[in-house]
Every structure is written in structure tokens, then in C-alpha cells.
Amino acid sequence: MSLYTFNNSLLGKKKLKNIVRLMVPARGATMSPPIGPVLGQYGINIMEFCKQFNEKSKEYPEGVLLTVLIFQFMDKTFTFQIKNLVNSFLLKDLLTTKHDTDTKLLKFNNISVKDLYVLSKVNASFYGCSEQNSLKNLIAIMDSCGLVLTEKN
């Protein structure tokens, strides 16, 4: 395994040992599986990660799935970076909050244009891209998941 040098003004110049990629719910990092065993096999301090992640993810709604990159250095220290929201999770969350009031069943494959537009605005502000590009991305995800865009709520 080759070692990379991580140069950051806050951390100085350190030798990078591992990069671990996880999907963690906002404010939901705990020592229990799956986070604990994954971090444990790399020798990353689980309690410290959970405490720091839960503090840093307070700006996101609770339970939103976030992609996290954890950089472990040769001196057993680590830092992490919250990369992005998971679009498929946001679409699924949007679907499960829409109930059919007559039959009390979930509408599993219909998303309204209004809801998709609101989601694309959130997505565009997070990624720093245009709303049009965000909308194209979400429509591609919907197509791959077999979801249908409807005009009605």
C-alpha cells in the first residue's frame, strides 16, 4: 500500500494511512454496527469519531444519510469530511412522507413536479451547482429507480 501525504493548513503535513468511506445518518453515529466494527478494524477511535460527527452534523436534519470520508494518518489520528447528501435517500424519504389519505397507503412511485423542484433547490444549494443540473441528476435517479413524475401532489 502506498502512502500519501495529506497537506492541510490546520493539520500540517502528515502521512495518510487509510481513507474510509461511510454512509452515516446525520446526528446518528453510534458505536453499534455498522459504524463501530468498520472503524474498529482500521483502529480509528470510535467514540471520538461519533462525538465529532454528531456535533458536526447538527446542521443537517436528523436521520438524513450523509457520505463521510475519514482520513486516518500514520500517527493514529484522523479527520473526516462530510461529502454530500445521498439523493436516492432524499427521494425515498420524500416518497414515504406522501400518504394517500383515502386508502391510508403509501404512494410508492409518484413524485410531484413541485416536490422535485423543492428537492432540486436544496440539492443545488448543497452542491453549489445550478438548479437545472440538480434537476437533471434527480430525474436520472428517478428513472433508474422506476419512479414516475406526476403533476398532482
TIRO-2110 file (N, C-alpha, C; in Angstrom, 1 decimal):
// TIRO-2110
0.8, -1.2, 0.0, N, 1, A
0.0, 0.0, 0.0, CA, 1, A
0.9, 1.2, 0.0, C, 1, A
0.6, 2.2, -0.9, N, 2, A
1.4, 3.4, -0.9, CA, 2, A
0.9, 4.4, 0.0, C, 2, A
1.7, 5.2, 0.5, N, 3, A
1.3, 6.2, 1.5, CA, 3, A
1.3, 7.6, 0.8, C, 3, A
0.2, 8.3, 1.1, N, 4, A
0.1, 9.7, 0.5, CA, 4, A
0.3, 10.7, 1.6, C, 4, A
0.8, 11.9, 1.2, N, 5, A
1.0, 13.0, 2.1, CA, 5, A
-0.2, 13.9, 2.1, C, 5, A
-0.8, 14.1, 3.2, N, 6, A
-2.0, 14.9, 3.4, CA, 6, A
-1.5, 16.3, 3.9, C, 6, A
-1.6, 17.3, 3.0, N, 7, A
-1.2, 18.6, 3.4, CA, 7, A
-2.4, 19.5, 3.6, C, 7, A
-2.6, 19.9, 4.9, N, 8, A
-3.7, 20.7, 5.3, CA, 8, A
-3.1, 21.8, 6.2, C, 8, A
-3.5, 23.0, 6.0, N, 9, A
-3.0, 24.1, 6.9, CA, 9, A
-3.3, 23.9, 8.3, C, 9, A
-4.4, 23.2, 8.7, N, 10, A
-4.7, 23.0, 10.1, CA, 10, A
-4.0, 21.8, 10.7, C, 10, A
-3.7, 20.8, 9.9, N, 11, A
-3.1, 19.6, 10.4, CA, 11, A
-1.6, 19.5, 10.1, C, 11, A
-1.1, 20.3, 9.3, N, 12, A
0.3, 20.2, 8.9, CA, 12, A
0.5, 19.1, 7.9, C, 12, A
1.7, 18.6, 7.7, N, 13, A
2.0, 17.6, 6.7, CA, 13, A
2.0, 16.2, 7.4, C, 13, A
1.1, 15.4, 7.1, N, 14, A
1.0, 14.0, 7.7, CA, 14, A
1.0, 13.0, 6.7, C, 14, A
1.4, 11.8, 7.0, N, 15, A
1.4, 10.6, 6.1, CA, 15, A
0.0, 10.0, 6.3, C, 15, A
-0.7, 9.8, 5.2, N, 16, A
-2.0, 9.2, 5.2, CA, 16, A
-1.9, 7.7, 5.1, C, 16, A
-2.6, 7.0, 6.0, N, 17, A
-2.6, 5.6, 6.1, CA, 17, A
-3.8, 5.0, 5.4, C, 17, A
-5.0, 5.4, 5.7, N, 18, A
-6.3, 4.9, 5.1, CA, 18, A
-7.3, 6.0, 4.8, C, 18, A
-8.1, 5.7, 3.9, N, 19, A
-9.3, 6.5, 3.6, CA, 19, A
-10.5, 5.6, 3.8, C, 19, A
-11.4, 5.9, 4.7, N, 20, A
-12.6, 5.1, 4.9, CA, 20, A
-13.8, 5.9, 4.5, C, 20, A
-14.7, 5.3, 3.6, N, 21, A
-15.9, 5.9, 3.2, CA, 21, A
-17.1, 5.3, 3.8, C, 21, A
-17.9, 6.1, 4.5, N, 22, A
-19.1, 5.5, 5.2, CA, 22, A
-20.3, 6.4, 4.8, C, 22, A
-21.5, 5.8, 4.9, N, 23, A
-22.7, 6.5, 4.8, CA, 23, A
-23.3, 6.4, 6.2, C, 23, A
-23.5, 7.6, 6.8, N, 24, A
-23.9, 7.7, 8.2, CA, 24, A
-25.1, 8.7, 8.3, C, 24, A
-26.1, 8.3, 9.1, N, 25, A
-27.2, 9.2, 9.3, CA, 25, A
-26.8, 10.4, 10.1, C, 25, A
-27.3, 11.6, 9.8, N, 26, A
-26.9, 12.8, 10.5, CA, 26, A
-27.3, 12.7, 11.9, C, 26, A
-26.4, 13.1, 12.9, N, 27, A
-26.6, 13.0, 14.3, CA, 27, A
-26.9, 11.6, 14.8, C, 27, A
-26.6, 10.6, 14.0, N, 28, A
-26.9, 9.2, 14.3, CA, 28, A
-25.7, 8.3, 14.4, C, 28, A
-24.5, 8.8, 14.6, N, 29, A
-23.3, 8.0, 14.7, CA, 29, A
-23.2, 7.3, 16.1, C, 29, A
-23.2, 6.0, 16.1, N, 30, A
-23.1, 5.3, 17.4, CA, 30, A
-22.0, 4.2, 17.3, C, 30, A
-21.6, 3.6, 18.4, N, 31, A
-20.6, 2.6, 18.4, CA, 31, A
-21.1, 1.3, 17.9, C, 31, A
-22.4, 1.1, 17.8, N, 32, A
-23.0, -0.1, 17.3, CA, 32, A
-22.8, -0.3, 15.8, C, 32, A
-23.0, -1.5, 15.3, N, 33, A
-22.9, -1.8, 13.9, CA, 33, A
-23.8, -0.9, 13.1, C, 33, A
-23.4, -0.5, 11.9, N, 34, A
-22.3, -0.9, 11.2, CA, 34, A
-21.0, 0.0, 11.4, C, 34, A
-21.2, 1.1, 12.1, N, 35, A
-20.1, 2.1, 12.2, CA, 35, A
-19.0, 1.6, 13.1, C, 35, A
-19.3, 1.1, 14.2, N, 36, A
-18.3, 0.6, 15.2, CA, 36, A
-17.3, -0.4, 14.6, C, 36, A
-17.9, -1.5, 14.1, N, 37, A
-16.9, -2.6, 13.5, CA, 37, A
-16.1, -2.1, 12.4, C, 37, A
-16.6, -1.2, 11.5, N, 38, A
-15.9, -0.7, 10.4, CA, 38, A
-14.7, 0.1, 10.9, C, 38, A
-15.0, 1.1, 11.8, N, 39, A
-13.9, 1.9, 12.3, CA, 39, A
-12.9, 1.1, 13.1, C, 39, A
-13.4, 0.1, 13.9, N, 40, A
-12.6, -0.7, 14.7, CA, 40, A
-11.6, -1.5, 14.0, C, 40, A
-11.9, -2.0, 12.8, N, 41, A
-10.9, -2.7, 12.0, CA, 41, A
-9.8, -1.9, 11.5, C, 41, A
-10.0, -0.6, 11.4, N, 42, A
-9.0, 0.3, 11.0, CA, 42, A
-8.2, 1.0, 12.2, C, 42, A
-8.7, 0.7, 13.4, N, 43, A
-8.1, 1.2, 14.6, CA, 43, A
-8.4, 2.7, 14.8, C, 43, A
-9.5, 3.2, 14.3, N, 44, A
-9.9, 4.6, 14.5, CA, 44, A
-10.7, 4.6, 15.8, C, 44, A
-10.5, 5.7, 16.6, N, 45, A
-11.2, 5.9, 17.8, CA, 45, A
-12.7, 6.1, 17.6, C, 45, A
-13.5, 5.1, 17.9, N, 46, A
-14.9, 5.1, 17.5, CA, 46, A
-15.6, 6.2, 18.3, C, 46, A
-15.4, 6.3, 19.6, N, 47, A
-16.1, 7.2, 20.5, CA, 47, A
-15.8, 8.7, 20.0, C, 47, A
-14.6, 8.9, 19.7, N, 48, A
-14.2, 10.3, 19.3, CA, 48, A
-14.8, 10.6, 17.9, C, 48, A
-14.8, 9.7, 17.0, N, 49, A
-15.5, 9.9, 15.7, CA, 49, A
-17.0, 10.2, 15.9, C, 49, A
-17.6, 9.4, 16.7, N, 50, A
-19.1, 9.5, 16.9, CA, 50, A
-19.4, 10.9, 17.5, C, 50, A
-18.6, 11.3, 18.5, N, 51, A
-18.8, 12.6, 19.2, CA, 51, A
-18.6, 13.7, 18.2, C, 51, A
-17.5, 13.7, 17.4, N, 52, A
-17.2, 14.8, 16.5, CA, 52, A
-18.2, 14.8, 15.3, C, 52, A
-18.6, 13.6, 14.8, N, 53, A
-19.5, 13.6, 13.7, CA, 53, A
-20.9, 14.1, 14.1, C, 53, A
-21.4, 13.7, 15.3, N, 54, A
-22.7, 14.1, 15.7, CA, 54, A
-22.7, 15.6, 16.0, C, 54, A
-21.6, 16.2, 16.4, N, 55, A
-21.5, 17.6, 16.6, CA, 55, A
-21.5, 18.3, 15.3, C, 55, A
-20.8, 17.8, 14.3, N, 56, A
-20.6, 18.5, 13.1, CA, 56, A
-21.9, 18.3, 12.2, C, 56, A
-22.6, 17.3, 12.4, N, 57, A
-23.8, 17.0, 11.5, CA, 57, A
-25.1, 17.7, 12.1, C, 57, A
-25.0, 18.5, 13.1, N, 58, A
-26.2, 19.2, 13.7, CA, 58, A
-26.8, 20.1, 12.7, C, 58, A
-26.1, 20.6, 11.7, N, 59, A
-26.7, 21.5, 10.7, CA, 59, A
-27.6, 20.8, 9.7, C, 59, A
-27.6, 19.4, 9.7, N, 60, A
-28.5, 18.7, 8.8, CA, 60, A
-29.7, 18.1, 9.6, C, 60, A
-30.8, 17.9, 8.9, N, 61, A
-32.0, 17.3, 9.6, CA, 61, A
-31.6, 15.9, 10.1, C, 61, A
-32.1, 15.6, 11.3, N, 62, A
-31.8, 14.3, 11.9, CA, 62, A
-32.2, 13.1, 11.0, C, 62, A
-31.2, 12.2, 10.8, N, 63, A
-31.5, 11.0, 10.1, CA, 63, A
-31.2, 11.0, 8.6, C, 63, A
-30.9, 12.2, 8.1, N, 64, A
-30.5, 12.3, 6.7, CA, 64, A
-29.2, 11.6, 6.4, C, 64, A
-29.2, 10.7, 5.4, N, 65, A
-28.0, 9.9, 5.1, CA, 65, A
-26.9, 10.8, 4.5, C, 65, A
-25.7, 10.8, 5.1, N, 66, A
-24.6, 11.6, 4.6, CA, 66, A
-23.4, 10.7, 4.3, C, 66, A
-22.7, 11.1, 3.2, N, 67, A
-21.4, 10.4, 2.9, CA, 67, A
-20.3, 11.0, 3.6, C, 67, A
-19.5, 10.2, 4.3, N, 68, A
-18.4, 10.7, 5.1, CA, 68, A
-17.1, 10.0, 4.6, C, 68, A
-16.1, 10.9, 4.4, N, 69, A
-14.7, 10.3, 4.2, CA, 69, A
-13.9, 10.5, 5.4, C, 69, A
-13.3, 9.5, 5.9, N, 70, A
-12.5, 9.5, 7.1, CA, 70, A
-11.0, 9.3, 6.7, C, 70, A
-10.2, 10.2, 7.0, N, 71, A
-8.8, 10.2, 6.7, CA, 71, A
-8.0, 9.8, 7.9, C, 71, A
-7.4, 8.6, 7.9, N, 72, A
-6.6, 8.1, 9.0, CA, 72, A
-5.1, 8.3, 8.7, C, 72, A
-4.4, 8.8, 9.6, N, 73, A
-3.0, 9.1, 9.4, CA, 73, A
-2.1, 8.0, 10.1, C, 73, A
-0.8, 8.0, 9.8, N, 74, A
0.1, 7.0, 10.4, CA, 74, A
0.2, 7.2, 11.9, C, 74, A
0.0, 8.3, 12.5, N, 75, A
0.2, 8.5, 13.9, CA, 75, A
-1.1, 8.2, 14.6, C, 75, A
-2.1, 7.5, 14.0, N, 76, A
-3.3, 7.0, 14.6, CA, 76, A
-4.4, 8.1, 14.8, C, 76, A
-4.1, 9.3, 14.3, N, 77, A
-5.1, 10.4, 14.4, CA, 77, A
-5.9, 10.3, 13.1, C, 77, A
-7.0, 11.1, 13.1, N, 78, A
-7.9, 11.0, 11.9, CA, 78, A
-8.6, 12.4, 11.8, C, 78, A
-9.1, 12.6, 10.7, N, 79, A
-10.0, 13.7, 10.4, CA, 79, A
-11.1, 13.2, 9.4, C, 79, A
-12.2, 13.9, 9.3, N, 80, A
-13.2, 13.5, 8.4, CA, 80, A
-13.8, 14.6, 7.7, C, 80, A
-14.5, 14.3, 6.6, N, 81, A
-15.1, 15.3, 5.8, CA, 81, A
-16.5, 14.8, 5.3, C, 81, A
-17.5, 15.6, 5.6, N, 82, A
-18.9, 15.2, 5.1, CA, 82, A
-19.0, 15.7, 3.7, C, 82, A
-19.2, 14.7, 2.8, N, 83, A
-19.1, 15.0, 1.3, CA, 83, A
-20.4, 15.5, 0.8, C, 83, A
-21.5, 14.7, 0.9, N, 84, A
-22.7, 15.1, 0.2, CA, 84, A
-23.9, 14.3, 0.7, C, 84, A
-25.1, 14.9, 0.4, N, 85, A
-26.3, 14.2, 0.7, CA, 85, A
-26.5, 13.1, -0.3, C, 85, A
-27.2, 12.0, 0.1, N, 86, A
-27.4, 10.9, -0.8, CA, 86, A
-28.8, 11.1, -1.4, C, 86, A
-28.8, 11.4, -2.8, N, 87, A
-30.0, 11.7, -3.5, CA, 87, A
-31.1, 10.7, -3.4, C, 87, A
-30.7, 9.4, -3.6, N, 88, A
-31.7, 8.3, -3.5, CA, 88, A
-32.4, 8.3, -2.2, C, 88, A
-31.6, 8.6, -1.1, N, 89, A
-32.2, 8.6, 0.2, CA, 89, A
-33.3, 9.7, 0.3, C, 89, A
-32.9, 10.9, -0.2, N, 90, A
-33.8, 12.0, -0.2, CA, 90, A
-35.1, 11.7, -1.0, C, 90, A
-35.0, 11.1, -2.1, N, 91, A
-36.2, 10.7, -2.9, CA, 91, A
-37.0, 9.7, -2.2, C, 91, A
-36.4, 8.7, -1.6, N, 92, A
-37.1, 7.7, -0.8, CA, 92, A
-37.8, 8.3, 0.4, C, 92, A
-37.1, 9.3, 1.1, N, 93, A
-37.7, 10.0, 2.2, CA, 93, A
-38.9, 10.8, 1.7, C, 93, A
-38.8, 11.4, 0.6, N, 94, A
-40.0, 12.2, 0.0, CA, 94, A
-41.1, 11.2, -0.3, C, 94, A
-40.9, 10.1, -0.8, N, 95, A
-41.9, 9.1, -1.1, CA, 95, A
-42.6, 8.6, 0.1, C, 95, A
-41.9, 8.3, 1.2, N, 96, A
-42.5, 7.7, 2.4, CA, 96, A
-43.3, 8.7, 3.2, C, 96, A
-43.1, 10.0, 2.9, N, 97, A
-43.9, 11.1, 3.6, CA, 97, A
-45.2, 11.4, 2.9, C, 97, A
-45.3, 10.9, 1.7, N, 98, A
-46.6, 11.1, 1.0, CA, 98, A
-47.5, 10.0, 1.2, C, 98, A
-48.6, 10.2, 1.9, N, 99, A
-49.7, 9.2, 2.1, CA, 99, A
-50.9, 9.5, 1.3, C, 99, A
-51.6, 8.5, 0.9, N, 100, A
-52.9, 8.6, 0.2, CA, 100, A
-53.9, 8.7, 1.4, C, 100, A
-54.6, 9.8, 1.5, N, 101, A
-55.5, 10.0, 2.7, CA, 101, A
-56.7, 9.1, 2.6, C, 101, A
-57.2, 8.6, 1.4, N, 102, A
-58.3, 7.8, 1.3, CA, 102, A
-58.1, 6.4, 1.7, C, 102, A
-57.0, 5.8, 1.2, N, 103, A
-56.7, 4.4, 1.5, CA, 103, A
-55.7, 4.2, 2.6, C, 103, A
-55.1, 5.2, 3.1, N, 104, A
-54.0, 5.2, 4.1, CA, 104, A
-52.8, 4.4, 3.7, C, 104, A
-52.6, 4.3, 2.4, N, 105, A
-51.4, 3.6, 1.8, CA, 105, A
-50.4, 4.6, 1.3, C, 105, A
-49.2, 4.1, 1.2, N, 106, A
-48.1, 5.0, 0.6, CA, 106, A
-48.2, 5.0, -0.9, C, 106, A
-48.0, 6.1, -1.5, N, 107, A
-47.9, 6.2, -3.0, CA, 107, A
-46.4, 6.0, -3.3, C, 107, A
-46.0, 4.8, -3.7, N, 108, A
-44.6, 4.5, -3.8, CA, 108, A
-43.9, 5.0, -5.1, C, 108, A
-44.6, 5.3, -6.2, N, 109, A
-43.8, 5.6, -7.4, CA, 109, A
-44.2, 6.9, -8.0, C, 109, A
-44.9, 7.8, -7.3, N, 110, A
-45.2, 9.1, -7.9, CA, 110, A
-44.6, 10.2, -7.1, C, 110, A
-43.9, 11.1, -7.8, N, 111, A
-43.4, 12.3, -7.2, CA, 111, A
-43.9, 13.5, -8.0, C, 111, A
-44.4, 14.5, -7.3, N, 112, A
-45.0, 15.7, -8.0, CA, 112, A
-43.8, 16.6, -8.5, C, 112, A
-44.1, 17.4, -9.5, N, 113, A
-43.2, 18.3, -10.0, CA, 113, A
-42.8, 19.3, -8.9, C, 113, A
-43.7, 19.8, -8.1, N, 114, A
-43.4, 20.7, -7.1, CA, 114, A
-42.4, 20.2, -6.1, C, 114, A
-42.7, 18.9, -5.6, N, 115, A
-41.7, 18.3, -4.7, CA, 115, A
-40.3, 18.1, -5.3, C, 115, A
-40.3, 17.7, -6.5, N, 116, A
-39.0, 17.5, -7.2, CA, 116, A
-38.3, 18.9, -7.3, C, 116, A
-39.0, 19.9, -7.6, N, 117, A
-38.4, 21.2, -7.7, CA, 117, A
-37.8, 21.7, -6.4, C, 117, A
-38.5, 21.5, -5.3, N, 118, A
-38.0, 21.9, -4.0, CA, 118, A
-36.8, 21.1, -3.6, C, 118, A
-36.8, 19.8, -3.9, N, 119, A
-35.7, 18.9, -3.6, CA, 119, A
-34.5, 19.4, -4.5, C, 119, A
-34.7, 19.7, -5.7, N, 120, A
-33.6, 20.2, -6.6, CA, 120, A
-33.0, 21.5, -6.1, C, 120, A
-33.8, 22.4, -5.5, N, 121, A
-33.2, 23.6, -4.9, CA, 121, A
-32.3, 23.3, -3.7, C, 121, A
-32.8, 22.4, -2.9, N, 122, A
-31.9, 22.0, -1.7, CA, 122, A
-30.6, 21.4, -2.2, C, 122, A
-30.8, 20.5, -3.2, N, 123, A
-29.6, 19.8, -3.7, CA, 123, A
-28.6, 20.8, -4.4, C, 123, A
-29.1, 21.7, -5.1, N, 124, A
-28.3, 22.7, -5.8, CA, 124, A
-27.5, 23.6, -4.8, C, 124, A
-28.2, 24.0, -3.8, N, 125, A
-27.5, 24.8, -2.8, CA, 125, A
-26.4, 24.1, -2.1, C, 125, A
-26.7, 22.8, -1.8, N, 126, A
-25.7, 22.0, -1.1, CA, 126, A
-24.4, 21.7, -2.0, C, 126, A
-24.7, 21.3, -3.3, N, 127, A
-23.6, 21.0, -4.2, CA, 127, A
-22.9, 22.2, -4.8, C, 127, A
-23.6, 23.4, -4.8, N, 128, A
-23.1, 24.6, -5.4, CA, 128, A
-23.2, 24.5, -6.9, C, 128, A
-24.2, 23.9, -7.5, N, 129, A
-24.4, 23.8, -8.9, CA, 129, A
-25.7, 24.5, -9.3, C, 129, A
-26.0, 24.5, -10.5, N, 130, A
-27.3, 25.1, -11.0, CA, 130, A
-28.5, 24.2, -10.6, C, 130, A
-29.6, 24.8, -10.5, N, 131, A
-30.9, 24.1, -10.2, CA, 131, A
-31.2, 23.1, -11.4, C, 131, A
-30.8, 23.6, -12.6, N, 132, A
-31.1, 22.8, -13.8, CA, 132, A
-30.3, 21.5, -13.8, C, 132, A
-29.0, 21.6, -13.4, N, 133, A
-28.2, 20.4, -13.3, CA, 133, A
-28.6, 19.5, -12.2, C, 133, A
-29.0, 20.1, -11.1, N, 134, A
-29.5, 19.3, -10.0, CA, 134, A
-30.8, 18.5, -10.4, C, 134, A
-31.7, 19.2, -11.1, N, 135, A
-32.9, 18.6, -11.6, CA, 135, A
-32.7, 17.5, -12.5, C, 135, A
-31.7, 17.6, -13.4, N, 136, A
-31.4, 16.6, -14.4, CA, 136, A
-30.8, 15.3, -13.6, C, 136, A
-30.0, 15.6, -12.6, N, 137, A
-29.5, 14.5, -11.8, CA, 137, A
-30.6, 13.7, -11.1, C, 137, A
-31.5, 14.4, -10.5, N, 138, A
-32.6, 13.8, -9.8, CA, 138, A
-33.5, 13.0, -10.7, C, 138, A
-33.8, 13.6, -11.9, N, 139, A
-34.6, 12.9, -12.9, CA, 139, A
-34.0, 11.6, -13.3, C, 139, A
-32.7, 11.6, -13.5, N, 140, A
-31.9, 10.4, -13.9, CA, 140, A
-32.0, 9.3, -12.8, C, 140, A
-31.9, 9.8, -11.5, N, 141, A
-32.0, 8.8, -10.4, CA, 141, A
-33.5, 8.2, -10.4, C, 141, A
-34.5, 9.1, -10.6, N, 142, A
-35.9, 8.7, -10.6, CA, 142, A
-36.1, 7.6, -11.7, C, 142, A
-35.5, 7.9, -12.9, N, 143, A
-35.7, 7.0, -14.0, CA, 143, A
-35.0, 5.6, -13.7, C, 143, A
-33.9, 5.6, -13.0, N, 144, A
-33.2, 4.3, -12.7, CA, 144, A
-33.9, 3.6, -11.6, C, 144, A
-34.7, 4.3, -10.8, N, 145, A
-35.4, 3.6, -9.7, CA, 145, A
-36.8, 3.3, -10.1, C, 145, A
-37.2, 3.7, -11.3, N, 146, A
-38.6, 3.4, -11.8, CA, 146, A
-39.7, 4.3, -11.2, C, 146, A
-39.3, 5.5, -10.8, N, 147, A
-40.2, 6.4, -10.2, CA, 147, A
-40.9, 7.3, -11.3, C, 147, A
-42.1, 7.7, -11.1, N, 148, A
-42.9, 8.5, -12.1, CA, 148, A
-43.1, 9.9, -11.6, C, 148, A
-42.9, 10.9, -12.5, N, 149, A
-43.1, 12.3, -12.2, CA, 149, A
-44.6, 12.6, -12.6, C, 149, A
-45.3, 13.1, -11.6, N, 150, A
-46.7, 13.5, -11.8, CA, 150, A
-46.9, 15.0, -11.6, C, 150, A
-48.0, 15.5, -12.1, N, 151, A
-48.3, 16.9, -12.0, CA, 151, A
-49.0, 17.2, -10.7, C, 151, A
-49.7, 16.2, -10.1, N, 152, A
-50.5, 16.4, -8.9, CA, 152, A
-49.7, 16.0, -7.7, C, 152, A
-50.1, 16.6, -6.5, N, 153, A
-49.4, 16.2, -5.3, CA, 153, A
-49.8, 14.9, -4.8, C, 153, A
END
